[in-house]
Amino acid sequence: MSEFRHDPVQKRWVIVAIERARRPMDFKKENNVSPKPTVCPFCDGNEDKTPPEIIALRPSGGAKDSPGWDIRVIPNKFPALAVEGDLGRRGLGIFDMMNGIGAHEVIIETPDHDAHMGDLPDEHLFEICKIYRDRISDLYKDSRLRYALIFKNHGETAGASLAHPHTQLIATPITPRTISAELDSAREHFLAKERCLFCDIMNQELAMQDRIVHADERFVVLEPYASRFPFETWILPRVHSHDYTLSPDNIIRGFAEVLGDTLRRLKVALNDPPFNFVLHTAPNVTVRPGKENYWKTLPYDWHWHLEIIPRLTKVAGFEWGTGFYINPTPPEVAAEYLRSIEE
Amino acid sequence: MSEFRHDPVQKRWVIVAIERARRPMDFKKENNVSPKPTVCPFCDGNEDKTPPEIIALRPSGGAKDSPGWDIRVIPNKFPALAVEGDLGRRGLGIFDMMNGIGAHEVIIETPDHDAHMGDLPDEHLFEICKIYRDRISDLYKDSRLRYALIFKNHGETAGASLAHPHTQLIATPITPRTISAELDSAREHFLAKERCLFCDIMNQELAMQDRIVHADERFVVLEPYASRFPFETWILPRVHSHDYTLSPDNIIRGFAEVLGDTLRRLKVALNDPPFNFVLHTAPNVTVRPGKENYWKTLPYDWHWHLEIIPRLTKVAGFEWGTGFYINPTPPEVAAEYLRSIEE
């Protein structure tokens, strides 16, 4: 089992793999690339190469773990966190730790090994986005889990170890630091102004227009003012909502359409760049005994959204050492270029 | 000139290049690698290929910008920040910005293009480490500059654009977020316990021993308990000190020796891995009018140190999206391996 360890300096939790750890000698190899699997475990017909599926979309029916699915959700074969067991919160002198409890799932987006997510039909993307909603909702029944993170690594540079299109879901007993910081900012803004921080940003951007990539009646796609990376892109629902899992089907459908459109624009504009995306949604509000009042009111001033980061530049010492970033491409320039892409 | 832009969600400053920005089309190239310069501007004899030097070490004498130096400090030819001008702090609706004021220097560590910093003689490393001290002290005379960041990118994966051994220095009008967070943690710990957080960590690690790489009378080298990355390594002075620039020569000499020893261990252990290092030292305490009392007392509970990050794993969507990390190699395993390297 892995461990959560707390860094008392940066006040950050780190997951340290204890079993199946990479040994020092593994890093010494000149070419540190794992051999390509000759058989893709995510392809149709190879269902026995993965752990038993959690759910799958089989429009024509068919047995569990059999071929013929459109979308398939499985536990990660090499999970960073394990579902079974107690958190075992404890101290080690000045340090804090707990067991590596959580869930780590893979959403195989299509049986087509060579597909690009952006090229999937809108109807298919709608089904994927509904599955995101359903998996988060299901995991939030477990009160040990504070946050469910939906993310995608596309391309080797972006950390994808398998090329077959897939999204990952990691649910953790901690609200991640990045999300906590955003919750705090949104809360502070709301207490001062009784308005949502993200709604305010969206309204200002819509008025200024120069960082808007796309806007329709349900969603806004923009390059954030202080983009860390070239072509960093956010997708926000226009109607205020703190929790992705509360989105009705028509909102999920609108999200799927705009996600597909945005991924296609980035693919055309930047020649199929490696990218990551991460869904920022509300933490699991059922938890934190004794803090119900705080948590019950908290998520309403938050605004769910998706952040997409194309991986075009190398992150160097300056960024790791400071937590701030040098972005060589102004978001206005990126937005103008993305707007110019023919749909 | 570049701009500092403030992200109101993450409360983070980003440097956005406005002129000489990378155009979208630059990212479209299949192989996004700049052509290797046929002439290295950092080599002896090519002094006319760089901006005029700031200082240089010339044991046998010689004119400014002439060959025959041991160490040479120059302004970066393509600086992220410019020294001349006003900060021009201003708002743009909900956003905050200021001009890209700061300094960006390069410390060419040796005329030998193919040298590895870890293989330089101790006496030479001592001179480099004294130059770090002198350059920070000099820049801190400028009260606009809040922090001077000494960092090194070694290897292309770590962001080095030129192979010739060099360190960079970026001085900014902001205390970087990573440093602020550490200053806050150290302050909070001191207010609660009247002890230094870093001294406490060091003492516990020395008692436990399993994450110690090296310890002598002046310095401790350790793998931090919640290491984000395999072989993340910290070097801390044993005697409490908040400010690298206040270190007397005997401490700088001890630091240079232990830095060389640590870089050699990592080079041998991991086959010359790409790495970054970043010096964490006190901010410029002369600034912040009206907040003198806070800043005058603040740095004394802080403890300067150097953080080294070998770049062995890819940082994927999970890390960018959450701010926490999965480390596949426990620091105890890394420390044991580094201890086993023959000096």
HADDOCK unambig.tbl for C-alpha pairs under 7 A between the chains (distance, minus, plus):
assign (segid A and resid 5 and name CA) (segid B and resid 226 and name CA) 5.30 0.50 0.50
assign (segid A and resid 6 and name CA) (segid B and resid 226 and name CA) 5.93 0.50 0.50
assign (segid A and resid 7 and name CA) (segid B and resid 226 and name CA) 5.19 0.50 0.50
assign (segid A and resid 9 and name CA) (segid B and resid 182 and name CA) 5.51 0.50 0.50
assign (segid A and resid 9 and name CA) (segid B and resid 185 and name CA) 5.76 0.50 0.50
assign (segid A and resid 10 and name CA) (segid B and resid 181 and name CA) 6.17 0.50 0.50
assign (segid A and resid 10 and name CA) (segid B and resid 182 and name CA) 5.94 0.50 0.50
assign (segid A and resid 12 and name CA) (segid B and resid 324 and name CA) 6.61 0.50 0.50
assign (segid A and resid 13 and name CA) (segid B and resid 324 and name CA) 6.01 0.50 0.50
assign (segid A and resid 14 and name CA) (segid B and resid 226 and name CA) 5.81 0.50 0.50
assign (segid A and resid 14 and name CA) (segid B and resid 228 and name CA) 6.15 0.50 0.50
assign (segid A and resid 14 and name CA) (segid B and resid 324 and name CA) 5.63 0.50 0.50
assign (segid A and resid 14 and name CA) (segid B and resid 325 and name CA) 5.03 0.50 0.50
assign (segid A and resid 14 and name CA) (segid B and resid 326 and name CA) 6.09 0.50 0.50
assign (segid A and resid 15 and name CA) (segid B and resid 325 and name CA) 6.01 0.50 0.50
assign (segid A and resid 15 and name CA) (segid B and resid 326 and name CA) 4.59 0.50 0.50
assign (segid A and resid 15 and name CA) (segid B and resid 327 and name CA) 6.03 0.50 0.50
assign (segid A and resid 16 and name CA) (segid B and resid 326 and name CA) 5.94 0.50 0.50
assign (segid A and resid 16 and name CA) (segid B and resid 327 and name CA) 4.84 0.50 0.50
assign (segid A and resid 16 and name CA) (segid B and resid 328 and name CA) 6.07 0.50 0.50
assign (segid A and resid 16 and name CA) (segid B and resid 329 and name CA) 6.94 0.50 0.50
assign (segid A and resid 16 and name CA) (segid B and resid 330 and name CA) 5.95 0.50 0.50
assign (segid A and resid 17 and name CA) (segid B and resid 327 and name CA) 6.17 0.50 0.50
assign (segid A and resid 17 and name CA) (segid B and resid 328 and name CA) 4.89 0.50 0.50
assign (segid A and resid 17 and name CA) (segid B and resid 329 and name CA) 6.38 0.50 0.50
assign (segid A and resid 17 and name CA) (segid B and resid 330 and name CA) 6.49 0.50 0.50
assign (segid A and resid 18 and name CA) (segid B and resid 330 and name CA) 6.35 0.50 0.50
assign (segid A and resid 21 and name CA) (segid B and resid 328 and name CA) 5.20 0.50 0.50
assign (segid A and resid 21 and name CA) (segid B and resid 329 and name CA) 5.36 0.50 0.50
assign (segid A and resid 22 and name CA) (segid B and resid 328 and name CA) 5.54 0.50 0.50
assign (segid A and resid 22 and name CA) (segid B and resid 329 and name CA) 5.35 0.50 0.50
assign (segid A and resid 23 and name CA) (segid B and resid 329 and name CA) 6.64 0.50 0.50
assign (segid A and resid 24 and name CA) (segid B and resid 334 and name CA) 6.59 0.50 0.50
assign (segid A and resid 27 and name CA) (segid B and resid 270 and name CA) 6.04 0.50 0.50
assign (segid A and resid 27 and name CA) (segid B and resid 312 and name CA) 6.82 0.50 0.50
assign (segid A and resid 28 and name CA) (segid B and resid 270 and name CA) 4.72 0.50 0.50
assign (segid A and resid 28 and name CA) (segid B and resid 271 and name CA) 5.45 0.50 0.50
assign (segid A and resid 151 and name CA) (segid B and resid 317 and name CA) 6.12 0.50 0.50
assign (segid A and resid 151 and name CA) (segid B and resid 318 and name CA) 6.58 0.50 0.50
assign (segid A and resid 152 and name CA) (segid B and resid 317 and name CA) 6.32 0.50 0.50
assign (segid A and resid 153 and name CA) (segid B and resid 316 and name CA) 6.48 0.50 0.50
assign (segid A and resid 153 and name CA) (segid B and resid 317 and name CA) 5.73 0.50 0.50
assign (segid A and resid 158 and name CA) (segid B and resid 316 and name CA) 5.42 0.50 0.50
assign (segid A and resid 159 and name CA) (segid B and resid 314 and name CA) 5.71 0.50 0.50
assign (segid A and resid 159 and name CA) (segid B and resid 315 and name CA) 6.46 0.50 0.50
assign (segid A and resid 159 and name CA) (segid B and resid 316 and name CA) 4.66 0.50 0.50
assign (segid A and resid 176 and name CA) (segid B and resid 322 and name CA) 5.06 0.50 0.50
assign (segid A and resid 176 and name CA) (segid B and resid 323 and name CA) 6.65 0.50 0.50
assign (segid A and resid 176 and name CA) (segid B and resid 324 and name CA) 6.76 0.50 0.50
assign (segid A and resid 177 and name CA) (segid B and resid 322 and name CA) 6.05 0.50 0.50
assign (segid A and resid 177 and name CA) (segid B and resid 323 and name CA) 5.64 0.50 0.50
assign (segid A and resid 177 and name CA) (segid B and resid 324 and name CA) 7.00 0.50 0.50
assign (segid A and resid 178 and name CA) (segid B and resid 321 and name CA) 6.84 0.50 0.50
assign (segid A and resid 178 and name CA) (segid B and resid 322 and name CA) 4.97 0.50 0.50
assign (segid A and resid 178 and name CA) (segid B and resid 323 and name CA) 5.31 0.50 0.50
assign (segid A and resid 179 and name CA) (segid B and resid 322 and name CA) 6.59 0.50 0.50
assign (segid A and resid 181 and name CA) (segid B and resid 10 and name CA) 6.16 0.50 0.50
assign (segid A and resid 182 and name CA) (segid B and resid 9 and name CA) 5.50 0.50 0.50
assign (segid A and resid 182 and name CA) (segid B and resid 10 and name CA) 5.93 0.50 0.50
assign (segid A and resid 185 and name CA) (segid B and resid 9 and name CA) 5.75 0.50 0.50
assign (segid A and resid 226 and name CA) (segid B and resid 5 and name CA) 5.29 0.50 0.50
assign (segid A and resid 226 and name CA) (segid B and resid 6 and name CA) 5.94 0.50 0.50
assign (segid A and resid 226 and name CA) (segid B and resid 7 and name CA) 5.19 0.50 0.50
assign (segid A and resid 226 and name CA) (segid B and resid 14 and name CA) 5.81 0.50 0.50
assign (segid A and resid 228 and name CA) (segid B and resid 14 and name CA) 6.15 0.50 0.50
assign (segid A and resid 270 and name CA) (segid B and resid 27 and name CA) 6.07 0.50 0.50
assign (segid A and resid 270 and name CA) (segid B and resid 28 and name CA) 4.74 0.50 0.50
assign (segid A and resid 271 and name CA) (segid B and resid 28 and name CA) 5.46 0.50 0.50
assign (segid A and resid 276 and name CA) (segid B and resid 317 and name CA) 5.01 0.50 0.50
assign (segid A and resid 277 and name CA) (segid B and resid 317 and name CA) 6.43 0.50 0.50
assign (segid A and resid 278 and name CA) (segid B and resid 317 and name CA) 6.71 0.50 0.50
assign (segid A and resid 278 and name CA) (segid B and resid 321 and name CA) 5.60 0.50 0.50
assign (segid A and resid 312 and name CA) (segid B and resid 27 and name CA) 6.82 0.50 0.50
assign (segid A and resid 314 and name CA) (segid B and resid 159 and name CA) 5.70 0.50 0.50
assign (segid A and resid 315 and name CA) (segid B and resid 159 and name CA) 6.46 0.50 0.50
assign (segid A and resid 316 and name CA) (segid B and resid 153 and name CA) 6.49 0.50 0.50
assign (segid A and resid 316 and name CA) (segid B and resid 158 and name CA) 5.43 0.50 0.50
assign (segid A and resid 316 and name CA) (segid B and resid 159 and name CA) 4.66 0.50 0.50
assign (segid A and resid 317 and name CA) (segid B and resid 151 and name CA) 6.12 0.50 0.50
assign (segid A and resid 317 and name CA) (segid B and resid 152 and name CA) 6.31 0.50 0.50
assign (segid A and resid 317 and name CA) (segid B and resid 153 and name CA) 5.73 0.50 0.50
assign (segid A and resid 317 and name CA) (segid B and resid 276 and name CA) 5.00 0.50 0.50
assign (segid A and resid 317 and name CA) (segid B and resid 277 and name CA) 6.43 0.50 0.50
assign (segid A and resid 317 and name CA) (segid B and resid 278 and name CA) 6.70 0.50 0.50
assign (segid A and resid 318 and name CA) (segid B and resid 151 and name CA) 6.57 0.50 0.50
assign (segid A and resid 321 and name CA) (segid B and resid 178 and name CA) 6.84 0.50 0.50
assign (segid A and resid 321 and name CA) (segid B and resid 278 and name CA) 5.58 0.50 0.50
assign (segid A and resid 322 and name CA) (segid B and resid 176 and name CA) 5.07 0.50 0.50
assign (segid A and resid 322 and name CA) (segid B and resid 177 and name CA) 6.07 0.50 0.50
assign (segid A and resid 322 and name CA) (segid B and resid 178 and name CA) 4.97 0.50 0.50
assign (segid A and resid 322 and name CA) (segid B and resid 179 and name CA) 6.60 0.50 0.50
assign (segid A and resid 323 and name CA) (segid B and resid 176 and name CA) 6.65 0.50 0.50
assign (segid A and resid 323 and name CA) (segid B and resid 177 and name CA) 5.65 0.50 0.50
assign (segid A and resid 323 and name CA) (segid B and resid 178 and name CA) 5.30 0.50 0.50
assign (segid A and resid 324 and name CA) (segid B and resid 12 and name CA) 6.63 0.50 0.50
assign (segid A and resid 324 and name CA) (segid B and resid 13 and name CA) 6.05 0.50 0.50
assign (segid A and resid 324 and name CA) (segid B and resid 14 and name CA) 5.65 0.50 0.50
assign (segid A and resid 324 and name CA) (segid B and resid 176 and name CA) 6.76 0.50 0.50
assign (segid A and resid 324 and name CA) (segid B and resid 177 and name CA) 6.99 0.50 0.50
assign (segid A and resid 325 and name CA) (segid B and resid 14 and name CA) 5.04 0.50 0.50
assign (segid A and resid 325 and name CA) (segid B and resid 15 and name CA) 6.03 0.50 0.50
assign (segid A and resid 326 and name CA) (segid B and resid 14 and name CA) 6.09 0.50 0.50
assign (segid A and resid 326 and name CA) (segid B and resid 15 and name CA) 4.60 0.50 0.50
assign (segid A and resid 326 and name CA) (segid B and resid 16 and name CA) 5.94 0.50 0.50
assign (segid A and resid 327 and name CA) (segid B and resid 15 and name CA) 6.04 0.50 0.50
assign (segid A and resid 327 and name CA) (segid B and resid 16 and name CA) 4.83 0.50 0.50
assign (segid A and resid 327 and name CA) (segid B and resid 17 and name CA) 6.18 0.50 0.50
assign (segid A and resid 328 and name CA) (segid B and resid 16 and name CA) 6.07 0.50 0.50
assign (segid A and resid 328 and name CA) (segid B and resid 17 and name CA) 4.89 0.50 0.50
assign (segid A and resid 328 and name CA) (segid B and resid 21 and name CA) 5.20 0.50 0.50
assign (segid A and resid 328 and name CA) (segid B and resid 22 and name CA) 5.55 0.50 0.50
assign (segid A and resid 329 and name CA) (segid B and resid 16 and name CA) 6.93 0.50 0.50
assign (segid A and resid 329 and name CA) (segid B and resid 17 and name CA) 6.37 0.50 0.50
assign (segid A and resid 329 and name CA) (segid B and resid 21 and name CA) 5.37 0.50 0.50
assign (segid A and resid 329 and name CA) (segid B and resid 22 and name CA) 5.36 0.50 0.50
assign (segid A and resid 329 and name CA) (segid B and resid 23 and name CA) 6.65 0.50 0.50
assign (segid A and resid 330 and name CA) (segid B and resid 16 and name CA) 5.95 0.50 0.50
assign (segid A and resid 330 and name CA) (segid B and resid 17 and name CA) 6.48 0.50 0.50
assign (segid A and resid 330 and name CA) (segid B and resid 18 and name CA) 6.33 0.50 0.50
assign (segid A and resid 334 and name CA) (segid B and resid 24 and name CA) 6.59 0.50 0.50
